[in-house]
Amino acid sequence: MIKEAVQRELADRYDMSGLKLVFWGLILTAINIRIQGFDIVPDPIGYIMVIVGLGRIKAYGSHFETTKKYAIILLVLSLVNVYQAPASGSVDGAFGESSSSVLFSAGIFGAVPLLAMVFMLLGFAASIFFAYYLCMGLKRLLVSVGDLTLARICDERWKLIMASELGLMVSLLLTLMTVPFGVVMVMLFGALALIAMVLLILLIHHSNTSIHGKEVS
């Protein structure tokens, strides 16, 4: 009887243990250290943690279920990029000759600019929608527990992710077309994308702290 009473009480409170798993999973995906082209902290492990975590909290809103679908897409793309062949020399692509300054590749398929561009576009689109639906899911829960300040930040975070991802995508395309200032733009928007990811991870941490254990409204 006591055990059943405790379970009923827990069911009436938000359990954000899954969100904590999303937090740690995204940290792993943000770490990008390669040796001889191999990612020593494989992103697929991080995305698997994210997917499992989202599965645990999907009952708290449809946004998390949708976020999980985009996380699966990111998982598949991360498998392609566990190994990236270092760019060398020049490659003839769809937009002409690309120099070794092209800062993306087709992962295990080698430095094929056209294929890399397809993966790049899919990755950027999936990342933007992932951030949007995750932030909207968090926003709904934060509003339900009365944390309106953090709820407003959710809108800012996904928009920052979108701006940085779109900027980085355009910069990479300019680099592919050997536009002189393309590499500089890649560096700037790459830094912005990293900052945006860190801020998103911090939002997840603060949201977990704010929501976990609160009564379900």
N, CA, C and O of each residue as an XYZ file, in Angstrom:
868
protein
N       0.829     -1.201      0.000
C       0.000      0.000      0.000
C       0.871      1.262      0.000
O       0.604      2.207     -0.742
N       1.912      1.266      0.838
C       2.797      2.425      0.919
C       3.511      2.637     -0.418
O       3.646      3.764     -0.896
N       3.973      1.506     -1.022
C       4.662      1.577     -2.300
C       3.754      2.140     -3.381
O       4.195      2.948     -4.198
N       2.484      1.720     -3.398
C       1.546      2.210     -4.394
C       1.271      3.697     -4.206
O       1.121      4.435     -5.179
N       1.208      4.130     -2.955
C       0.973      5.542     -2.661
C       2.136      6.396     -3.148
O       1.935      7.484     -3.686
N       3.346      5.899     -2.955
C       4.542      6.616     -3.413
C       4.552      6.709     -4.928
O       4.885      7.756     -5.482
N       4.186      5.610     -5.612
C       4.156      5.602     -7.069
C       3.121      6.589     -7.601
O       3.361      7.269     -8.599
N       1.958      6.667     -6.926
C       0.926      7.613     -7.355
C       1.411      9.046     -7.181
O       1.144      9.905     -8.021
N       2.128      9.301     -6.085
C       2.653     10.639     -5.831
C       3.687     11.023     -6.885
O       3.691     12.153     -7.372
N       4.563     10.081     -7.236
C       5.575     10.339     -8.251
C       4.943     10.584     -9.602
O       5.441     11.395    -10.383
N       3.840      9.887     -9.892
C       3.150     10.050    -11.172
C       2.539     11.439    -11.297
O       2.291     11.905    -12.409
N       2.293     12.104    -10.179
C       1.717     13.435    -10.180
C       2.782     14.526    -10.259
O       2.467     15.715    -10.208
N       4.040     14.115    -10.384
C       5.140     15.072    -10.474
C       5.974     14.808    -11.727
O       6.090     13.671    -12.184
N       6.539     15.854    -12.259
C       7.345     15.719    -13.474
C       8.642     14.962    -13.175
O       9.374     15.286    -12.239
N       8.896     13.965    -13.981
C      10.148     13.211    -13.888
C      11.000     13.574    -15.101
O      10.743     13.103    -16.209
N      12.014     14.410    -14.889
C      12.849     14.902    -15.977
C      14.187     14.174    -16.061
O      15.159     14.718    -16.584
N      14.240     12.949    -15.548
C      15.485     12.180    -15.630
C      15.886     11.951    -17.093
O      17.071     11.880    -17.418
N      14.881     11.837    -17.967
C      15.161     11.687    -19.389
C      15.805     12.933    -19.973
O      16.656     12.843    -20.858
N      15.393     14.105    -19.472
C      15.964     15.364    -19.953
C      17.433     15.467    -19.553
O      18.241     16.040    -20.285
N      17.771     14.919    -18.406
C      19.169     14.907    -17.983
C      20.005     14.055    -18.932
O      21.169     14.361    -19.193
N      19.406     12.989    -19.444
C      20.101     12.138    -20.413
C      20.300     12.895    -21.733
O      21.336     12.754    -22.382
N      19.311     13.692    -22.120
C      19.440     14.532    -23.312
C      20.587     15.521    -23.113
O      21.371     15.765    -24.031
N      20.677     16.076    -21.936
C      21.734     17.036    -21.580
C      23.118     16.427    -21.789
O      23.960     17.019    -22.464
N      23.353     15.257    -21.217
C      24.665     14.619    -21.328
C      24.927     14.132    -22.748
O      26.066     14.158    -23.215
N      23.888     13.692    -23.429
C      24.053     13.242    -24.802
C      24.504     14.366    -25.721
O      25.387     14.174    -26.557
N      23.898     15.541    -25.566
C      24.273     16.682    -26.401
C      25.682     17.166    -26.081
O      26.384     17.656    -26.965
N      26.096     17.034    -24.837
C      27.473     17.386    -24.495
C      28.447     16.514    -25.278
O      29.456     17.003    -25.787
N      28.140     15.218    -25.371
C      29.009     14.310    -26.134
C      29.051     14.695    -27.608
O      30.110     14.632    -28.233
N      27.907     15.096    -28.170
C      27.888     15.462    -29.593
C      28.631     16.767    -29.842
O      29.114     17.008    -30.948
N      28.722     17.608    -28.819
C      29.399     18.898    -28.975
C      30.917     18.747    -28.940
O      31.642     19.626    -29.406
N      31.398     17.636    -28.389
C      32.843     17.390    -28.326
C      33.291     16.776    -29.645
O      32.852     15.687    -30.015
N      34.151     17.469    -30.336
C      34.593     17.001    -31.665
C      36.124     16.965    -31.699
O      36.774     17.931    -32.099
N      36.677     15.844    -31.275
C      38.123     15.649    -31.283
C      38.435     14.476    -32.198
O      37.998     13.351    -31.955
N      39.197     14.750    -33.252
C      39.493     13.711    -34.232
C      40.987     13.408    -34.272
O      41.829     14.303    -34.200
N      41.284     12.124    -34.387
C      42.651     11.653    -34.572
C      42.679     10.815    -35.838
O      41.987      9.804    -35.949
N      43.499     11.259    -36.797
C      43.566     10.583    -38.097
C      42.187     10.459    -38.750
O      41.890      9.476    -39.430
N      41.357     11.474    -38.527
C      40.040     11.494    -39.153
C      38.940     10.822    -38.359
O      37.764     10.964    -38.693
N      39.303     10.082    -37.298
C      38.299      9.371    -36.499
C      37.878     10.206    -35.293
O      38.717     10.787    -34.605
N      36.587     10.259    -35.050
C      36.036     10.969    -33.897
C      36.219     10.091    -32.668
O      35.601      9.032    -32.564
N      37.070     10.527    -31.729
C      37.356      9.690    -30.557
C      36.224      9.750    -29.529
O      36.162      8.919    -28.623
N      35.338     10.724    -29.670
C      34.115     10.763    -28.847
C      32.943     10.693    -29.829
O      32.353     11.723    -30.157
N      32.601      9.497    -30.299
C      31.620      9.345    -31.385
C      30.269      9.984    -31.080
O      29.654      9.711    -30.049
N      29.817     10.843    -32.001
C      28.515     11.493    -31.851
C      27.352     10.507    -31.753
O      26.389     10.781    -31.037
N      27.412      9.350    -32.459
C      26.287      8.415    -32.364
C      25.946      8.015    -30.935
O      24.775      7.820    -30.609
N      26.956      7.891    -30.082
C      26.700      7.538    -28.675
C      25.870      8.636    -28.018
O      24.915      8.361    -27.292
N      26.250      9.883    -28.286
C      25.506     11.005    -27.721
C      24.076     11.052    -28.215
O      23.156     11.292    -27.432
N      23.876     10.826    -29.509
C      22.519     10.886    -30.059
C      21.656      9.726    -29.573
O      20.445      9.877    -29.415
N      22.264      8.584    -29.339
C      21.509      7.465    -28.773
C      21.010      7.830    -27.378
O      19.871      7.529    -27.021
N      21.878      8.486    -26.584
C      21.471      8.947    -25.256
C      20.331      9.951    -25.367
O      19.380      9.912    -24.587
N      20.435     10.853    -26.344
C      19.382     11.857    -26.561
C      18.057     11.187    -26.913
O      17.012     11.554    -26.377
N      18.100     10.209    -27.810
C      16.892      9.516    -28.240
C      16.241      8.770    -27.080
O      15.022      8.810    -26.916
N      17.060      8.088    -26.275
C      16.532      7.374    -25.113
C      15.913      8.360    -24.125
O      14.838      8.115    -23.579
N      16.601      9.473    -23.902
C      16.096     10.480    -22.972
C      14.784     11.079    -23.429
O      13.866     11.257    -22.629
N      14.689     11.393    -24.719
C      13.437     11.944    -25.253
C      12.304     10.940    -25.159
O      11.149     11.313    -24.953
N      12.636      9.660    -25.311
C      11.618      8.622    -25.171
C      11.026      8.586    -23.780
O       9.862      8.228    -23.603
N      11.823      8.955    -22.791
C      11.351      8.935    -21.403
C      10.450     10.114    -21.067
O       9.643     10.030    -20.142
N      10.575     11.208    -21.803
C       9.772     12.399    -21.480
C       8.718     12.711    -22.538
O       8.017     13.718    -22.437
N       8.599     11.848    -23.559
C       7.653     12.144    -24.643
C       6.209     12.182    -24.155
O       5.350     12.781    -24.802
N       5.938     11.541    -23.014
C       4.573     11.554    -22.477
C       4.169     12.947    -22.010
O       2.982     13.223    -21.832
N       5.153     13.829    -21.812
C       4.859     15.171    -21.333
C       4.573     16.167    -22.460
O       4.369     17.353    -22.201
N       4.557     15.697    -23.691
C       4.232     16.600    -24.795
C       4.626     16.024    -26.138
O       5.649     15.349    -26.256
N       3.811     16.290    -27.157
C       4.071     15.759    -28.499
C       5.337     16.348    -29.116
O       5.933     15.751    -30.013
N       5.748     17.528    -28.630
C       6.956     18.146    -29.169
C       8.176     17.245    -28.972
O       9.065     17.202    -29.822
N       8.213     16.536    -27.859
C       9.364     15.689    -27.579
C       9.392     14.465    -28.498
O      10.463     13.984    -28.865
N       8.227     13.974    -28.860
C       8.153     12.856    -29.801
C       8.680     13.290    -31.176
O       9.400     12.544    -31.839
N       8.310     14.505    -31.591
C       8.800     15.031    -32.863
C      10.303     15.288    -32.797
O      11.031     15.011    -33.750
N      10.756     15.814    -31.671
C      12.195     16.042    -31.476
C      12.966     14.743    -31.622
O      14.052     14.718    -32.201
N      12.402     13.668    -31.098
C      13.044     12.355    -31.175
C      13.242     11.916    -32.622
O      14.262     11.308    -32.947
N      12.281     12.216    -33.494
C      12.386     11.838    -34.909
C      13.562     12.545    -35.577
O      14.287     11.950    -36.374
N      13.740     13.821    -35.242
C      14.877     14.552    -35.815
C      16.194     14.096    -35.199
O      17.235     14.137    -35.855
N      16.153     13.665    -33.949
C      17.357     13.123    -33.319
C      17.794     11.839    -34.024
O      18.988     11.566    -34.143
N      16.831     11.059    -34.486
C      17.151      9.822    -35.225
C      17.842     10.160    -36.550
O      18.792      9.489    -36.954
N      17.351     11.215    -37.223
C      17.991     11.654    -38.465
C      19.432     12.086    -38.184
O      20.349     11.744    -38.930
N      19.619     12.840    -37.099
C      20.961     13.292    -36.738
C      21.855     12.116    -36.369
O      23.060     12.147    -36.620
N      21.271     11.081    -35.775
C      22.027      9.875    -35.450
C      22.559      9.216    -36.721
O      23.731      8.846    -36.796
N      21.688      9.073    -37.716
C      22.089      8.448    -38.985
C      23.200      9.256    -39.648
O      24.181      8.691    -40.133
N      23.044     10.575    -39.669
C      24.058     11.432    -40.278
C      25.368     11.372    -39.508
O      26.443     11.451    -40.103
N      25.286     11.231    -38.188
C      26.510     11.158    -37.386
C      27.270      9.862    -37.645
O      28.495      9.823    -37.527
N      26.542      8.799    -37.997
C      27.203      7.531    -38.326
C      28.060      7.691    -39.581
O      29.135      7.102    -39.694
N      27.564      8.497    -40.520
C      28.303      8.752    -41.752
C      29.600      9.495    -41.464
O      30.601      9.313    -42.157
N      29.571     10.337    -40.430
C      30.707     11.215    -40.157
C      31.567     10.784    -38.975
O      32.318     11.594    -38.432
N      31.467      9.523    -38.572
C      32.371      9.030    -37.539
C      33.815      9.158    -38.029
O      34.739      9.422    -37.259
N      33.971      8.961    -39.336
C      35.294      9.159    -39.944
C      35.179     10.189    -41.052
O      34.282     10.100    -41.892
N      36.077     11.166    -41.064
C      36.125     12.159    -42.124
C      37.523     12.168    -42.718
O      38.505     12.415    -42.019
N      37.602     11.902    -43.996
C      38.895     11.927    -44.667
C      39.402     13.359    -44.726
O      38.682     14.235    -45.208
N      40.615     13.630    -44.254
C      41.168     14.988    -44.304
C      41.194     15.508    -45.727
O      41.621     14.808    -46.645
N      40.735     16.743    -45.910
C      40.736     17.346    -47.248
C      42.156     17.621    -47.687
O      42.972     18.103    -46.901
N      42.453     17.319    -48.937
C      43.791     17.580    -49.457
C      43.705     17.905    -50.932
O      42.897     17.328    -51.660
N      44.538     18.828    -51.367
C      44.536     19.205    -52.761
C      43.244     19.894    -53.142
O      42.679     20.651    -52.353
N      42.781     19.637    -54.339
C      41.543     20.244    -54.817
C      40.652     19.179    -55.414
O      41.126     18.150    -55.895
N      39.373     19.434    -55.380
C      38.392     18.479    -55.882
C      37.451     19.183    -56.823
O      36.993     20.287    -56.528
N      37.155     18.576    -57.947
C      36.189     19.157    -58.870
C      34.788     18.798    -58.422
O      34.429     17.621    -58.373
N      33.997     19.801    -58.095
C      32.645     19.578    -57.607
C      31.628     20.205    -58.533
O      31.958     20.641    -59.636
N      30.397     20.247    -58.080
C      29.306     20.772    -58.901
C      29.467     22.256    -59.181
O      28.934     22.770    -60.164
N      30.215     22.955    -58.301
C      30.377     24.397    -58.457
C      31.782     24.769    -58.932
O      32.211     25.914    -58.794
N      32.480     23.805    -59.483
C      33.831     24.086    -59.928
C      34.841     23.504    -58.964
O      34.525     22.615    -58.173
N      36.063     24.015    -59.037
C      37.148     23.459    -58.231
C      37.075     23.969    -56.802
O      36.996     25.176    -56.574
N      37.101     23.061    -55.844
C      37.069     23.421    -54.434
C      38.439     23.167    -53.837
O      39.033     22.119    -54.088
N      38.951     24.096    -53.056
C      40.257     23.934    -52.448
C      40.142     23.142    -51.165
O      39.043     22.782    -50.741
N      41.292     22.869    -50.540
C      41.301     22.098    -49.298
C      40.688     22.863    -48.142
O      40.529     22.310    -47.054
N      40.336     24.137    -48.356
C      39.708     24.930    -47.297
C      38.241     24.585    -47.110
O      37.602     25.094    -46.190
N      37.696     23.732    -47.966
C      36.315     23.282    -47.770
C      36.266     22.511    -46.462
O      36.908     21.469    -46.331
N      35.524     23.004    -45.512
C      35.583     22.480    -44.154
C      34.502     21.459    -43.852
O      34.050     21.356    -42.712
N      34.085     20.709    -44.849
C      33.168     19.610    -44.593
C      33.414     18.535    -45.633
O      34.019     18.805    -46.670
N      32.961     17.338    -45.374
C      33.180     16.236    -46.309
C      31.993     15.303    -46.271
O      31.030     15.531    -45.539
N      32.067     14.255    -47.061
C      30.993     13.264    -47.098
C      31.271     12.134    -46.122
O      30.759     11.027    -46.289
N      32.070     12.400    -45.115
C      32.347     11.408    -44.081
C      32.980     10.155    -44.652
O      33.991     10.227    -45.349
N      32.389      9.011    -44.359
C      32.966      7.735    -44.781
C      32.944      7.560    -46.297
O      33.581      6.648    -46.824
N      32.217      8.427    -46.999
C      32.176      8.326    -48.452
C      33.288      9.127    -49.124
O      33.392      9.162    -50.350
N      34.119      9.772    -48.297
C      35.237     10.508    -48.860
C      34.886     11.949    -49.173
O      33.743     12.376    -49.011
N      35.873     12.681    -49.619
C      35.696     14.114    -49.892
C      35.005     14.320    -51.241
O      35.649     14.646    -52.237
N      33.721     14.131    -51.255
C      32.910     14.326    -52.469
C      32.011     15.534    -52.235
O      30.982     15.407    -51.572
N      32.373     16.704    -52.765
C      31.656     17.946    -52.452
C      30.151     17.881    -52.617
O      29.417     18.350    -51.747
N      29.669     17.304    -53.727
C      28.225     17.283    -53.966
C      27.507     16.440    -52.922
O      26.468     16.842    -52.399
N      28.068     15.263    -52.619
C      27.475     14.399    -51.608
C      27.566     15.047    -50.231
O      26.644     14.958    -49.420
N      28.700     15.700    -49.988
C      28.879     16.390    -48.714
C      27.836     17.487    -48.543
O      27.324     17.700    -47.444
N      27.525     18.184    -49.639
C      26.542     19.260    -49.568
C      25.166     18.727    -49.215
O      24.428     19.361    -48.461
N      24.813     17.561    -49.757
C      23.514     16.945    -49.436
C      23.453     16.618    -47.949
O      22.464     16.923    -47.284
N      24.515     15.994    -47.424
C      24.562     15.660    -46.000
C      24.519     16.926    -45.153
O      23.868     16.972    -44.109
N      25.227     17.955    -45.623
C      25.275     19.207    -44.891
C      23.884     19.830    -44.766
O      23.474     20.247    -43.683
N      23.170     19.888    -45.885
C      21.831     20.483    -45.877
C      20.875     19.696    -44.981
O      20.094     20.280    -44.231
N      20.944     18.372    -45.065
C      20.107     17.533    -44.206
C      20.443     17.753    -42.743
O      19.553     17.851    -41.898
N      21.741     17.832    -42.451
C      22.175     18.021    -41.071
C      21.733     19.344    -40.496
O      21.258     19.406    -39.363
N      21.888     20.416    -41.276
C      21.477     21.731    -40.803
C      19.969     21.798    -40.589
O      19.505     22.335    -39.583
N      19.208     21.256    -41.532
C      17.750     21.277    -41.409
C      17.301     20.478    -40.186
O      16.448     20.929    -39.421
N      17.880     19.291    -40.006
C      17.506     18.453    -38.862
C      17.880     19.127    -37.549
O      17.128     19.043    -36.578
N      19.032     19.795    -37.506
C      19.475     20.470    -36.286
C      18.538     21.607    -35.902
O      18.222     21.792    -34.727
N      18.092     22.373    -36.910
C      17.192     23.495    -36.649
C      15.852     23.002    -36.115
O      15.346     23.523    -35.122
N      15.275     21.993    -36.777
C      13.975     21.474    -36.332
C      14.105     20.765    -34.982
O      13.191     20.825    -34.159
N      15.227     20.101    -34.758
C      15.476     19.460    -33.461
C      15.438     20.506    -32.361
O      14.765     20.322    -31.347
N      16.159     21.608    -32.559
C      16.209     22.669    -31.552
C      14.837     23.306    -31.355
O      14.445     23.607    -30.228
N      14.108     23.511    -32.453
C      12.794     24.156    -32.361
C      11.826     23.326    -31.525
O      11.232     23.832    -30.573
N      11.667     22.056    -31.880
C      10.675     21.236    -31.181
C      11.093     20.954    -29.737
O      10.243     20.857    -28.852
N      12.398     20.825    -29.501
C      12.862     20.634    -28.126
C      12.554     21.869    -27.283
O      12.049     21.758    -26.166
N      12.860     23.041    -27.825
C      12.608     24.283    -27.090
C      11.115     24.520    -26.864
O      10.718     25.010    -25.807
N      10.292     24.177    -27.849
C       8.856     24.350    -27.680
C       8.295     23.388    -26.630
O       7.387     23.742    -25.878
N       8.837     22.179    -26.584
C       8.423     21.235    -25.557
C       8.809     21.710    -24.177
O       8.025     21.615    -23.232
N      10.031     22.226    -24.063
C      10.488     22.757    -22.775
C       9.673     23.987    -22.376
O       9.314     24.154    -21.210
N       9.389     24.839    -23.352
C       8.624     26.055    -23.070
C       7.259     25.719    -22.481
O       6.817     26.356    -21.525
N       6.600     24.732    -23.044
C       5.274     24.340    -22.559
C       5.345     23.861    -21.107
O       4.494     24.212    -20.290
N       6.352     23.067    -20.796
C       6.492     22.560    -19.434
C       6.881     23.669    -18.462
O       6.404     23.702    -17.327
N       7.741     24.571    -18.905
C       8.165     25.679    -18.045
C       6.995     26.598    -17.714
O       6.877     27.086    -16.591
N       6.133     26.829    -18.698
C       4.933     27.644    -18.457
C       4.026     26.943    -17.456
O       3.426     27.588    -16.597
N       3.926     25.623    -17.568
C       3.040     24.869    -16.671
C       3.510     24.906    -15.226
O       2.701     24.786    -14.307
N       4.835     25.073    -15.015
C       5.344     25.140    -13.633
C       5.565     26.585    -13.199
O       6.060     26.834    -12.100
N       5.200     27.539    -14.057
C       5.256     28.945    -13.691
C       6.579     29.640    -13.909
O       6.761     30.769    -13.451
N       7.522     28.993    -14.603
C       8.820     29.623    -14.869
C       8.748     30.347    -16.215
O       9.242     29.843    -17.224
N       8.135     31.522    -16.223
C       7.911     32.253    -17.465
C       9.202     32.870    -18.008
O       9.350     33.043    -19.217
N      10.130     33.198    -17.114
C      11.402     33.784    -17.553
C      12.183     32.808    -18.418
O      12.659     33.160    -19.498
N      12.311     31.575    -17.932
C      13.031     30.553    -18.679
C      12.252     30.146    -19.934
O      12.841     29.785    -20.953
N      10.920     30.211    -19.843
C      10.092     29.874    -21.001
C      10.351     30.838    -22.154
O      10.387     30.426    -23.313
N      10.531     32.118    -21.840
C      10.820     33.107    -22.882
C      12.186     32.859    -23.516
O      12.374     33.106    -24.707
N      13.133     32.374    -22.726
C      14.473     32.096    -23.239
C      14.434     30.984    -24.276
O      15.271     30.948    -25.178
N      13.468     30.076    -24.157
C      13.350     28.978    -25.121
C      13.194     29.504    -26.542
O      13.780     28.955    -27.475
N      12.404     30.568    -26.713
C      12.228     31.164    -28.034
C      13.543     31.733    -28.559
O      13.856     31.610    -29.744
N      14.308     32.357    -27.663
C      15.578     32.953    -28.066
C      16.584     31.884    -28.493
O      17.346     32.074    -29.440
N      16.573     30.753    -27.774
C      17.576     29.720    -28.033
C      17.402     29.062    -29.401
O      18.381     28.882    -30.126
N      16.159     28.699    -29.766
C      16.004     28.019    -31.052
C      16.232     28.983    -32.214
O      16.688     28.578    -33.283
N      15.915     30.251    -32.002
C      16.171     31.240    -33.044
C      17.665     31.474    -33.230
O      18.129     31.684    -34.351
N      18.421     31.437    -32.130
C      19.875     31.570    -32.218
C      20.477     30.368    -32.939
O      21.389     30.513    -33.754
N      19.958     29.180    -32.632
C      20.408     27.965    -33.325
C      20.130     28.093    -34.824
O      20.988     27.777    -35.649
N      18.932     28.554    -35.169
C      18.558     28.692    -36.568
C      19.468     29.683    -37.286
O      19.941     29.405    -38.388
N      19.717     30.838    -36.669
C      20.552     31.860    -37.285
C      21.976     31.366    -37.504
O      22.562     31.591    -38.563
N      22.531     30.690    -36.495
C      23.907     30.213    -36.604
C      24.027     29.083    -37.627
O      25.002     29.027    -38.376
N      23.045     28.186    -37.663
C      23.088     27.067    -38.604
C      22.917     27.551    -40.050
O      23.625     27.093    -40.947
N      21.984     28.470    -40.270
C      21.783     29.003    -41.614
C      23.008     29.787    -42.072
O      23.426     29.685    -43.225
N      23.581     30.574    -41.152
C      24.782     31.337    -41.478
C      25.943     30.431    -41.823
O      26.685     30.694    -42.770
N      26.103     29.360    -41.057
C      27.189     28.415    -41.314
C      26.972     27.688    -42.638
O      27.921     27.439    -43.382
N      25.723     27.351    -42.924
C      25.413     26.662    -44.173
C      25.766     27.541    -45.377
O      26.403     27.076    -46.322
N      25.351     28.809    -45.339
C      25.655     29.733    -46.432
C      27.166     29.922    -46.554
O      27.704     29.972    -47.660
N      27.838     30.026    -45.420
C      29.288     30.215    -45.429
C      30.000     29.042    -46.077
O      30.950     29.228    -46.838
N      29.543     27.834    -45.777
C      30.156     26.646    -46.364
C      29.907     26.575    -47.864
O      30.777     26.154    -48.626
N      28.720     26.988    -48.282
C      28.420     27.015    -49.716
C      29.305     28.034    -50.436
O      29.770     27.788    -51.548
N      29.532     29.175    -49.794
C      30.412     30.186    -50.377
C      31.839     29.664    -50.468
O      32.554     29.930    -51.434
N      32.242     28.909    -49.433
C      33.583     28.320    -49.453
C      33.694     27.297    -50.570
O      34.719     27.211    -51.246
N      32.641     26.527    -50.761
C      32.620     25.542    -51.838
C      32.784     26.200    -53.197
O      33.373     25.624    -54.112
N      32.251     27.422    -53.321
C      32.356     28.160    -54.583
C      33.621     29.024    -54.621
O      33.788     29.876    -55.494
N      34.514     28.775    -53.638
C      35.813     29.470    -53.524
C      35.676     30.980    -53.432
O      36.525     31.706    -53.948
N      34.620     31.469    -52.781
C      34.491     32.899    -52.504
C      35.545     33.263    -51.463
O      35.629     32.585    -50.438
N      36.356     34.306    -51.678
C      37.491     34.621    -50.804
C      37.174     34.723    -49.317
O      37.920     34.198    -48.490
N      36.077     35.392    -48.967
C      35.771     35.603    -47.551
C      34.939     34.466    -46.957
O      34.495     34.554    -45.813
N      34.726     33.400    -47.731
C      33.918     32.284    -47.251
C      34.501     31.622    -46.027
O      33.770     31.285    -45.096
N      35.818     31.428    -46.014
C      36.463     30.752    -44.886
C      36.321     31.568    -43.605
O      36.100     31.012    -42.529
N      36.448     32.884    -43.726
C      36.294     33.757    -42.555
C      34.880     33.644    -41.997
O      34.684     33.582    -40.783
N      33.901     33.618    -42.891
C      32.513     33.477    -42.463
C      32.274     32.126    -41.793
O      31.523     32.029    -40.823
N      32.917     31.088    -42.317
C      32.789     29.761    -41.709
C      33.284     29.798    -40.269
O      32.651     29.244    -39.370
N      34.421     30.456    -40.059
C      34.995     30.542    -38.717
C      34.076     31.313    -37.773
O      33.880     30.916    -36.624
N      33.514     32.420    -38.266
C      32.643     33.246    -37.431
C      31.351     32.526    -37.073
O      30.968     32.463    -35.905
N      30.677     31.981    -38.092
C      29.413     31.299    -37.830
C      29.635     29.954    -37.138
O      28.762     29.475    -36.415
N      30.814     29.340    -37.361
C      31.138     28.120    -36.633
C      31.244     28.392    -35.138
O      30.763     27.611    -34.317
N      31.883     29.515    -34.795
C      31.993     29.910    -33.390
C      30.617     30.221    -32.811
O      30.313     29.853    -31.676
N      29.777     30.910    -33.614
C      28.426     31.237    -33.160
C      27.603     29.973    -32.951
O      26.836     29.880    -31.992
N      27.760     28.991    -33.855
C      27.025     27.731    -33.729
C      27.431     26.991    -32.457
O      26.591     26.389    -31.789
N      28.725     27.041    -32.125
C      29.200     26.388    -30.903
C      28.624     27.078    -29.673
O      28.196     26.420    -28.725
N      28.617     28.404    -29.696
C      28.044     29.171    -28.575
C      26.558     28.865    -28.435
O      26.056     28.688    -27.325
N      25.861     28.804    -29.562
C      24.420     28.515    -29.550
C      24.154     27.136    -28.965
O      23.204     26.956    -28.203
N      24.999     26.152    -29.322
C      24.840     24.801    -28.789
C      25.078     24.765    -27.286
O      24.343     24.105    -26.551
N      26.107     25.476    -26.830
C      26.401     25.533    -25.387
C      25.227     26.148    -24.639
O      24.835     25.663    -23.578
N      24.668     27.220    -25.198
C      23.531     27.890    -24.557
C      22.296     26.988    -24.537
O      21.524     27.011    -23.579
N      22.112     26.196    -25.595
C      20.990     25.249    -25.619
C      21.176     24.179    -24.544
O      20.225     23.811    -23.854
N      22.388     23.691    -24.407
C      22.675     22.676    -23.389
C      22.439     23.241    -21.990
O      21.906     22.554    -21.118
N      22.841     24.502    -21.779
C      22.608     25.144    -20.485
C      21.114     25.329    -20.229
O      20.649     25.181    -19.099
N      20.362     25.653    -21.289
C      18.905     25.789    -21.154
C      18.290     24.468    -20.705
O      17.405     24.450    -19.849
N      18.752     23.376    -21.276
C      18.246     22.058    -20.895
C      18.535     21.789    -19.418
O      17.680     21.286    -18.688
N      19.745     22.131    -18.994
C      20.116     21.920    -17.584
C      19.223     22.749    -16.658
O      18.698     22.232    -15.672
N      19.052     24.034    -16.975
C      18.230     24.905    -16.127
C      16.761     24.476    -16.156
O      16.065     24.574    -15.145
N      16.298     24.009    -17.297
C      14.909     23.548    -17.402
C      14.692     22.308    -16.552
O      13.670     22.176    -15.878
N      15.653     21.405    -16.589
C      15.562     20.205    -15.757
C      15.457     20.572    -14.279
O      14.650     20.009    -13.539
N      16.291     21.530    -13.866
C      16.279     21.979    -12.473
C      14.942     22.619    -12.112
O      14.433     22.437    -11.006
N      14.377     23.373    -13.063
C      13.130     24.096    -12.809
C      11.911     23.181    -12.802
O      10.981     23.395    -12.025
N      11.906     22.158    -13.666
C      10.715     21.337    -13.863
C      10.692     20.095    -13.000
O       9.638     19.728    -12.481
N      11.835     19.435    -12.832
C      11.872     18.122    -12.170
C      11.281     18.195    -10.761
O      11.648     19.048     -9.954
N      10.375     17.292    -10.499
C       9.776     17.195     -9.176
C       8.580     18.092     -8.938
O       7.905     17.974     -7.915
N       8.309     18.999     -9.887
C       7.149     19.887     -9.728
C       5.865     19.112    -10.016
O       5.884     18.118    -10.742
N       4.770     19.561     -9.454
C       3.489     18.907     -9.653
C       3.019     19.059    -11.100
O       3.142     20.130    -11.694
N       2.482     17.980    -11.652
C       1.940     18.007    -12.998
C       0.618     18.776    -12.987
O      -0.301     18.456    -12.233
N       0.548     19.798    -13.842
C      -0.681     20.619    -13.847
C      -1.751     19.994    -14.746
O      -2.847     20.540    -14.873
